[in-house]
Amino acid sequence: MSAFSPVTDAELARARSDPAFRQKLLAQNLDLLLSRMQKMRGTGPTAGGGAKQLREGVELAVRLAELIQNAGGRSPRI
């Protein structure tokens, strides 16, 4: 997944009923998030909260990783 494309309502509906698709969707979004965080990290310090955005990205990445682990059919901890 190289370009950002928002998750559609149809994808969300499918993810709710298809654990394999849910896991794939979560993994793709985690990869995208980590890629963007790496790119942001490489740009150096930025004015206006770059460090805060990276912290938020890390928290989101951890949450996505937890959801991926739980996507195999168990109920996710949300």
Buried (B, 14 or more C-beta within 10 A) or exposed (E): EEEEEEEEEEBEEEBEEEBEBBBBBBBEBBEBBBEEBEEBEEEEEEEEEBEEBBEEBEEBBEBBBBBBEBBEEEEEEE
